[in-house]
């Protein structure tokens, strides 16, 4: 039976930023990867851009990762309001869990301070108790992050991640993101890890 993996992204681009290279690796290995975005962040876009700009950019990014279009799921919760919609989010996740029975779920890390990320983390932990849960890092949102698992990735995996992120042309800080991707996130100085490039994650429940 093909292994099913869920990527929970509070906003479009969070999944690619936090574990995009791992996503590319999992797809290449034949895993059945789903990308689930909870907000397309229309309210955060400049007025001259169409409300579905980030949704369309996410579709292009996911295509770059070779995730099938049917495995891309959008919800349209308002950005920065997910904490007030926690019960609805939980109910949607429970439905998805029953329908697809994922074996592994990647979601924002435990100490991510963004309010929307906290909501997805909390309800993901509740909904997927029978799956392996891994928390991905967004460094600018984490005052502390203690990775205890390192996913070895190839240069090809990393380049696919960067290419996917390049589809988000509406994001003003893409230059900073590209610089970050090419440097510290994928260079490990930890003696316990022997990989030059990796995605760092936090095991939450296995």
N, C-alpha and C positions, 0 to 999 in steps of 0.2 A: 504493500500500500504506500502511495506517494506521501511523503511528509508534508504537512500543511503548516506554513509559517504566517503569522500575522505581524504586520508592522503598524503600530498605532501612532499616528501623527496628529497631534493637536491642531496644527496648522499645516497647510501645504508647504513643503520643503523641510519640515522638521525631521522626517524620516531619512531623507537623503543626507542631511547634515549629520545626524547622529549615527547612522549605521549604513550609509549608502554603499560603501565598498563591500560590506558583509551582504547586503541585499544582492549586489551583483554576483557575488560568489555563490550564494544560495541558489539563485536562478540558474547559473551556469552548471550547478550540480544537479539540476533537475527537480529542485524543491518547488512545491506549489505555493508561491509567495503572494500574499494579499497585502495591498496598501490601503489603509483606512484613514482618511482625513476627516477631521471633525469640523473644521472651519475653513472656508475659502477666503476669509479675511477681507471681504469686500469693503468693510468700513475703514480699513487701514490704507486703502489705495488712494493715490492722488485723484482728484475729481475728474481729471481729463482721461483717466483710464476706465475701461468698461468694468462693471462689477464682477464679471467672470474671468478677469484677466489671470488671476492666480490659479484658478481652476484649469484653464487652458494650458498654462505653463506647467502645471503639475502633470497633466495628461502627457505632454511632450516629454517631461522628465522621466516618467514611468515607462514610456515607450523606449527611451534610451536604455533603461535598465532591463528591457525585454520582459517586463511583467505584462501578462495578457490584459487587455482592456477590461475584460469581464472581472478581473481581480482587483480593479480600482474602485473603491467605494467612497463616495462623498456624502458627508452630512453638512448641513448649512446652519450650524449653530453660530451665533454672533461671536466675533472675536472678543476676548477678555470677559466673556460672560459664561464660560463653561461651568464654573463653580456653582452657578445658579440653576444649572440644567443637569445636575449630577444624576438624578433618578432616571431621567430620559436617556442619558448616555448609558447608564448601567443596563437599562432594559434593551437598548439596541445591541449592546455587546453580548448580552445573554442570548438574544436571538441568533446572532452570528456564531456564537459558540456552539449552539445546538445544531445549526445548519452545517457548519464546516469542521467542527471538532479539531481546532488547531493543536499541534503538539508543542509548539514554541511560540511565544509572543514577545516581541520587542516593543518597549514603551519607554517614556521618559524616566529618567533615574529618580530614585527616592527623594533626593534633596534638591531637585530642580525647583527654583523659587518662582517661576512664572505661574500665575494663577491657573491658566488653562492647562498647563502641563501637570500641575498638581491634581486637577480634576481627572484627567485621563489616567494618570498613574493610579489614583485611588480606586477608580471604578474598574480599571483593568485588573488590578489585584483581586478585586471581589469577583469579577466575572469569570476569570480564567484560572481558578484554583487548581484545576487538574492538568494544567499545562506547565511547561518550563517557562519561567518569566525572567527576562533579561532587561536591565535598564540601560539605555544608551545616554551618552553624555553630550550636552550642549554647554561648553565651558563657560560661556558668558552668563549662564543661568544657574551655575552650580557653585556655591560657596565651598562645598566640600564634595569630593567624589572619590570613592575608594574602589577602583576596579579590581575585581578578583577573577576575571576571565579575560583572556586576550585572544581575539579571533585573527589568526594569520590570514593576511590578504596579499594578493599579488599586485604588481605594478599595473597590470591590466585592470584588476578590480578597482584600484584607486583612480585610474584614468576614466573609467566608466562613471564613477561617482562624480568626478569633476565635470564631465560632459553633461551629466544629468542636471547638476546645479547650474550649469551655464544657461539652461533653458529658462531660468527665472530672471528674465531681463528687467522686470519691473522692480527688482530689489536693489535699493541704492547702495547697500554695503557689499555687493558681490565681489568687489576688488579685495576687500578685507577677508571675505570668506575664502576666496581662491588662494590668497597668501597663507591663510591659516591651514588650509588643506594640504598645501605642499610642504609644510614645515612640521610644527610641533605635534599635531595630533597623531601622525603616523610614524613618529620616530620615538622609539621606546628606550629609556635609559635604565629601566628596571632590570636588575641582574637575573631575575627569575624568568624573564621572557627572552627568547632567542630570535625573535623575528624583527626584521628591519621595519616592516610596515604592518599595522594592525588597527583594528577597531577595538577600543577599550569599552567593556561593558561591565555591569554590576549584576551578579546573579542575585535575583530577588526571591525566587522560589523554584525548586527543582524536586 
